[in-house]
């Protein structure tokens, strides 16, 4: 639900978006978010052009209501808005009280929704909780400092687990968290840490690059790898170790498995950036190790096998 504020900015009712009461506890909010995110995920609704926008709106609502500090600020804003509404809303809503980006404020936010879905969070979110502050009253006549960008490289294992980087900015040491599920193109924003300006400072964006990994090939949140089996394992079936970012797991391959055959290990891939509890899959492609050196006994057995199968 969107309610116009002062003719410019839209107030967004995040409780209505998630379908929960204003007094809902943390677990109720989390359950509602997971249910709606699963229902409206674009991958599950390829023929519904509205699912993408709905999914972004659900993520934005949970970004606020799932964070105690953001939720407290949002609740204060909501109470102020409702009081303004009861007065008839004759004068413009005092938006400047709620605009983010005060000098000295540091906020670390992350996401690659722009890459995935063609846009990030709403103007309302950016204005209240960080960002350029495009809403009515958020900007002043004094120009804002320029945004800066700094590339950083992490390993696939760091992208899987999440990691941190130490930065030295404006005489201060900051520990920046890189979330699990980050991929090349993910941007981590440090609000107010860009170039200083006569008004508020710009933001600093850390542009993430995930280094290539010799063991895994990444495709979205799915991973692809190869697993080797001996000839007898491929023929008779057996157990092989499959590498995963969390450590090796045992895969049972059936008798008669063929080179190039793929096996799907559900939820063994990368965590989702927006929901780290949700993982992609891992696909293991089978390669078969052919023996190059045989003992006399092994050669005799292979000769017998060839005769049994009608070979010359």
Secondary structure, DSSP 8 states (H G I E B T S, - for coil): -EEEETTTEEEE-HHHHHT--TT--HHHHHHHHHHHHHHH-GGG-TT-HHHHHHHHHHHHHHHHHTSHHHHHHHHHHHHHHHHHHHTT--S---GGGT----TT---EEEE-HHHHHS--S-HHHHHHHSSS--STTTS-SS-----EEEEEEE-HHHHHH-EEEEEEETTEEEEEEE-TT--TT-EEEETT-S---SSS---EEEEEEE---SS-EEETTEEEEEEEEEHHHHHH-EEEEE--TT--EEEEE-TT--TT-EEEETT-S-B-SS-TT-B--EEEEEEEE--S---HHHHHHHHHHHHHTT--
